[in-house]
C-alpha cells in the first residue's frame, strides 16, 4: 500500500462525492482567530484525508501518520519568505489545540500510526444518489 492520496486520480469514479475540502460554519468558527498555520494544518494535513462517511482520519488499513501530515503541510521557501516544515512536537501541539477547540478527537496516537475523528465535520453518505442541480434563478 503506497502513500495516502487525499483525492482519487480519476474523479469520475466518485462523481457524486463533493470535490474539494469543504469546512462548515462550526469548523470555521472554531478556527477563527487561530492563525494561518493551524488553519492550513487542519485543512490540508487532516481534513483532506477524512473519510467522508465516518469523519475519521487514519484507521484500518491506513498509513496516516505524522510524516503524512508533515509532507502535506510543507510549504517550500520562496524569495523573501522562509519555508515551513513542522516537526513532530509542533504537530502534536497543533493537534492538542484542535482537540481543545473541539474539532478533533484522538483515537490512536503512536509514532507510526495516527487515528483521528473530525467531530464537527459534515458527513456525506456515499450510497446516496447525487443531488440534481437546480436551474439558476433568472428573475433578476
Secondary structure, DSSP 8 states (H G I E B T S, - for coil): -----SS-S-GGGGTTS--S----HHHHHHHTTS-HHHHHIIIIIIGGG--TTT-EES-TT----HHHHHHHH-B--BTTB--B---HHHHHHHHHHHHHTTSEEEEEE-SS-EEEEESSS----TTS------------
